[in-house]
Amino acid sequence: VTIPKNTFIDDFYLDFDVANNNLKLHKKTVPAYQNILLEFDMQNEIDKGIDLKKSFIALVEGNSITHLTTQTKGSKLTARTKTLGKYQILTDTVKPRIFGLSFKENDNLDLVDSFTAYISDDLSGIKSYNAYLNGKWILMDYDYKTKSLIHYFSDNVFEDGKNLLKIIVTDKTGNTTNLDSVFYKTKK
């Protein structure tokens, strides 16, 4: 842990402990005014077969996990933070989910002006999502609260008749999920 000079307003006893890739860095209630560098040497875990590309540093508060943007430098994971608290190395090898598509395969969507799909990732979080109709990128509005993607047909990207939909979702450790579907719609 590297803490630059003048990171804290007052001097205080820093409660600090490291064990099994877990770091206790005081309490979250103390504000930091500069970035603190966290660095974990993962050589022992690499020797045990851990995939460093799927690992990240996380702030853990009870059941809440906050992914920190983590860089890999050789056998080390590094991240910067302005938050004190408990940090842990986590590994995410599970793909994100795409579910709840608002139509069934080969449905006719002439009577609707949009479609919806839901996306989620249980650990590192969603990094990106993209959708394509017949190979052309389409705009999908994301509602963070409901974790839903919605596409409005008013953009007229769809083709008359058969349309091929592809949604691609990637999490913050690079796990990717694809959803492919077909629907029909008539241009008016």
N, C-alpha and C positions, 0 to 999 in steps of 0.2 A: 504494500500500500504506500503510495507516494502522495503526501499532502503538502501542497505548496505553502510557502510563507504567506501569512495574512488571510488564510482560508476562513478562519474563525475570528469573531470579534473579540472574544475573551479567552483567556487561558482556562483550561479545565482538565480534569483527569479523564483520559480517553479509555473507555472500556473496550478492550481489544482482545480477540481470541481467534485462533485459526485451528481447525481440526477437520480432517477428512474432506477437504475442499469446501468447507463451510467457514465463512468469515463473519464474526460478530464485530461490527464497527460502531460501537456506542449505541445511541438511540436516535431514532428518526427525528426527534423533536429539536435537535440542535442544528441550526441552519449553517450551511457551507456556502461561501461566497465565491469560491473558485472550484474548478473541477478537480476531483480526487482521482488518481489513477489506481485502478485495481488490476493486479496481475497474478494469475495463477499458473504455476508450472505444472503441466499435465503429463510429463514424461512417464510417470508410473502408470497412469491410466491408458496412455498410448500403448505401452508395453502389454497391457491387459486387453487391448483390442478396441478401446473406445474410439469412435469416429469424431475427431475434433471438429470437423466441418458441421456436425449436427449438434455440437455443444455450445452453450452460451452461459454468460454470467447473468444471474437473476436476483433481483431484490425480492425476498420472501417475507411476507407479512401475514401470518396465520395461513389461510387458504388462498391468499392473493399472491400471484406471481407476476412480477413486472420484468419483461425481457429488456436487457440492456444491449445496445448495439455493441457487439463483441467482435474484436479483430483477433486473428490467429497470426502469431509471430513465432515460427518454428514450433516448439512444443508448448508455447505459452498462449493463454487466452488473456486479452486485456480489454478493459472497458473504462469509460470515464463516467463519473457521477457527481452530483452535488447533494446527494441524499445519504445520510448515515443510516445504518440499520443492519439487517442480517442478509448476507449474500451467499449464494450457493451456485455451484456448477450443475447445470441440468442438461440433459441430452434429449433432443426431440427427433424421433425417427418415425413418428406417426403422421400420415398425410392429413391435410385439412379435409373437411367434409363439405360437400355440395348436396343439398337435399331440398325437399319441399317444392320442387318445380311446379308451377301453377297449371301446367297442362300435362297430359299423357302423350306418350310417343304417338305420332301420326294424327294428333288432334287437329281439327279445323278451328283456327282462331279468328274467323271473320267477325265474330260478335264482341271481341274484346279489343281494347286499345293498348294493352301492355301485357307483359308476363313477369313473373317474379320467381326468384330462387333464393335460397338461404345458404349462407356459408358460415363455417365456424372452424376454429382451431383451438384445441384444449390446452396447449402449452406455450409455444413461443409466440403465437399470434399470427394474424394474416399480414403478409408483406405486400402482396399484389393480387389483383384479379383482372382478367381480361375476358371479353366475350366476342365471338365472331358469328356473323350470319353469312353463310355461303362464302366463307373465306374473308369477308370484310369486317374490320373491327367495328364494334358498335358500342355506344355509350350505355353504361349501366350505372344508375344512381345507387349509391350505397347508403343505407340507413344504419348507422352504428348501433342505435338503440335496439332495433329488431334484428340486426345482422342480416338484412335482406338486400338483394340486388333487384332493381326493377328496370325494365327496358320499355320505353314507349314507342309504339309503332309510328308515331307522328313524324319521325325522322325519315320515313320512307326508304330505309335501307333494305327492307325485306323484298323478296321477289314474288311475282304473281305465281301462285301454286306452291310447289314444294320448297321448303327452306331448311337448311342444315344449320343447327345451332351447336356451337362449341363454347363451353365456359372452362377457363383454366384458373385455378386458385393455387397460390404458392405461399407457404408460411415462411417465417423469418429464418429458418434453418435450411430452406431450399426444398422441402418436401412439397410435391406437386400433385394435384388431383385434377382430372379432366372429366367433364360431363359432356356427352354427345347426345343430341336428340334431333328429332325431325318433327316439323309441324307444317300445316298448310294454311295459306292466307291468300285472299283475293284482293288485288289492287282495285280500288274503285275509281 
